[in-house]
């Protein structure tokens, strides 16, 4: 069965998800007003990216660090 995407697409989404996680980890190191302004958009991007990865590659699990 042909996939509706290629590996490059999945890799790009995985990189975005990793960047989201790094962004979330970085928030506590920012000034409070910056953290407050950025938290919700970053969390939204993380959830959306995670859903897309799951949609394109059901069962994909990222390795725990």
MARBA-3410 file (N, C-alpha, C, O; in Angstrom, 1 decimal):
65
0.8,-1.2,0.0,0.0,0.0,0.0,0.9,1.2,0.0,1.8,1.3,0.8 ~ 0.6,2.2,-0.9,1.4,3.4,-0.9,1.0,4.3,0.2,-0.2,4.5,0.6 ~ 2.0,5.0,0.8,1.8,6.0,1.8,1.5,7.3,1.2,2.0,7.6,0.1 ~ 0.6,8.1,1.8,0.2,9.4,1.3,1.3,10.5,1.6,1.0,11.7,1.4 ~ 2.4,10.1,2.1,3.5,11.0,2.4,4.8,10.2,2.2,4.8,9.0,2.0
5.9,11.0,2.3,7.2,10.3,2.2,7.9,10.4,3.5,7.5,11.1,4.5 ~ 9.1,9.7,3.7,9.8,9.7,4.9,10.3,11.1,5.2,10.4,11.4,6.4 ~ 10.6,11.9,4.2,11.0,13.3,4.5,10.0,14.1,5.2,10.3,14.9,6.1 ~ 8.7,13.9,4.9,7.6,14.6,5.5,7.6,14.2,7.0,7.4,15.0,7.9 ~ 7.6,12.9,7.2,7.6,12.4,8.6,8.8,12.9,9.4,8.6,13.3,10.6
9.9,12.9,8.8,11.1,13.4,9.5,11.0,14.9,9.9,11.4,15.3,10.9 ~ 10.4,15.6,9.0,10.2,17.1,9.2,9.2,17.3,10.4,9.5,18.1,11.3 ~ 8.2,16.5,10.5,7.2,16.6,11.6,7.9,16.2,12.9,7.7,16.8,13.9 ~ 8.7,15.1,12.8,9.4,14.7,14.1,10.3,15.8,14.6,10.4,16.0,15.8 ~ 11.0,16.4,13.6,11.9,17.5,14.0,11.1,18.6,14.7,11.6,19.2,15.6
10.0,18.9,14.1,9.1,20.0,14.7,8.7,19.6,16.1,8.6,20.4,17.0 ~ 8.3,18.3,16.3,7.9,17.9,17.6,9.0,18.0,18.6,8.8,18.4,19.8 ~ 10.2,17.6,18.2,11.4,17.8,19.1,11.6,19.2,19.4,11.9,19.6,20.6 ~ 11.5,20.1,18.4,11.7,21.5,18.7,10.7,22.1,19.7,11.0,22.9,20.5 ~ 9.4,21.6,19.6,8.4,21.9,20.5,8.8,21.6,21.9,8.7,22.3,22.9
9.2,20.3,22.1,9.6,19.8,23.4,10.8,20.7,24.0,10.8,21.0,25.2 ~ 11.7,21.0,23.2,12.8,21.9,23.6,12.3,23.2,24.0,12.7,23.8,25.0 ~ 11.4,23.7,23.2,10.8,25.0,23.5,10.1,25.0,24.9,10.2,25.9,25.7 ~ 9.3,24.0,25.1,8.6,23.8,26.4,9.6,23.7,27.6,9.4,24.3,28.6 ~ 10.7,23.0,27.4,11.7,22.9,28.4,12.4,24.2,28.7,12.9,24.5,29.8
12.5,25.1,27.7,13.2,26.3,27.8,12.3,27.4,28.5,12.9,28.4,29.0 ~ 11.0,27.3,28.4,10.1,28.3,28.9,10.5,28.8,30.4,10.5,30.0,30.6 ~ 10.7,27.9,31.3,11.0,28.4,32.7,12.2,29.2,32.8,12.4,29.9,33.8 ~ 13.1,29.3,31.8,14.3,30.1,31.8,14.1,31.5,31.3,15.0,32.3,31.3 ~ 12.9,31.7,30.8,12.6,33.1,30.2,12.0,33.9,31.3,11.5,33.5,32.3
12.0,35.3,31.1,11.2,36.1,31.9,9.7,35.7,32.0,9.2,35.2,31.0 ~ 9.1,35.9,33.1,7.7,35.4,33.3,6.8,35.8,32.2,5.9,35.0,31.8 ~ 6.9,37.1,31.8,5.9,37.6,30.8,6.1,36.9,29.5,5.2,36.7,28.7 ~ 7.4,36.6,29.1,7.7,35.9,27.9,7.2,34.4,28.0,6.6,33.9,27.1 ~ 7.4,33.8,29.1,7.0,32.4,29.3,5.4,32.4,29.2,4.9,31.5,28.5
4.8,33.3,29.8,3.3,33.3,29.8,2.8,33.6,28.3,1.8,32.9,27.9 ~ 3.5,34.4,27.6,3.0,34.7,26.2,3.3,33.6,25.3,2.5,33.4,24.3 ~ 4.3,32.8,25.5,4.7,31.7,24.6,4.2,30.3,24.9,4.1,29.5,24.0 ~ 3.8,30.1,26.1,3.4,28.7,26.6,2.3,28.2,25.7,2.4,27.1,25.1 ~ 1.2,28.9,25.6,0.0,28.3,24.9,0.3,28.1,23.5,-0.1,27.0,23.0
0.9,29.0,22.7,1.2,28.7,21.3,2.1,27.5,21.1,1.9,26.7,20.2 ~ 3.1,27.4,22.0,4.0,26.3,21.8,3.3,25.0,22.2,3.5,24.0,21.5 ~ 2.5,25.0,23.2,1.8,23.7,23.6,0.8,23.4,22.4,0.7,22.2,22.1 ~ 0.2,24.3,21.8,-0.7,24.1,20.7,0.0,23.5,19.5,-0.4,22.5,19.0 ~ 1.2,24.0,19.2,2.0,23.5,18.1,2.4,22.1,18.4,2.4,21.2,17.6
2.8,21.8,19.7,3.2,20.5,20.1,2.1,19.5,19.9,2.3,18.4,19.4 ~ 0.9,19.8,20.4,-0.2,18.9,20.2,-0.6,18.6,18.8,-0.8,17.5,18.4 ~ -0.6,19.7,18.0,-0.9,19.6,16.6,0.1,18.7,15.8,-0.2,17.8,15.1 ~ 1.4,19.0,16.1,2.5,18.2,15.5,2.4,16.7,15.9,2.5,15.8,15.1 ~ 2.2,16.5,17.2,2.0,15.1,17.7,0.9,14.4,17.0,1.0,13.2,16.6
-0.3,15.0,16.8,-1.4,14.4,16.1,-1.1,14.1,14.6,-1.4,13.1,14.1 ~ -0.3,15.0,14.0,0.0,14.8,12.6,1.0,13.6,12.5,0.9,12.8,11.5 ~ 2.0,13.5,13.4,2.9,12.4,13.3,2.1,11.1,13.5,2.3,10.1,12.8 ~ 1.2,11.1,14.5,0.3,9.9,14.7,-0.5,9.5,13.5,-0.7,8.4,13.2 ~ -1.1,10.6,12.9,-1.9,10.4,11.7,-1.1,9.7,10.6,-1.6,8.8,9.9
0.1,10.3,10.3,0.9,9.8,9.2,1.6,8.5,9.5,1.8,7.7,8.6 ~ 1.9,8.2,10.8,2.6,7.0,11.2,2.0,6.5,12.5,2.6,6.6,13.5 ~ 0.8,5.9,12.3,0.1,5.3,13.5,1.0,4.4,14.4,1.7,3.6,13.8 ~ 1.0,4.7,15.7,1.8,3.8,16.5,3.3,4.3,16.7,4.0,3.7,17.5 ~ 3.6,5.4,16.0,5.0,5.9,16.1,5.2,6.3,17.6,4.4,7.0,18.2
6.3,5.9,18.2,6.6,6.3,19.5,8.0,6.9,19.5,8.9,6.3,19.0 ~ 8.1,8.1,20.1,9.4,8.7,20.2,10.1,8.0,21.4,9.5,7.7,22.4 ~ 11.4,7.9,21.3,12.2,7.3,22.4,12.2,8.2,23.6,12.4,9.5,23.5 ~ 12.1,7.7,24.7,12.2,8.4,26.0,13.6,8.8,26.2,14.5,8.0,25.9 ~ 13.8,10.0,26.8,15.2,10.5,27.0,15.6,10.2,28.4,16.7,10.6,28.8
END
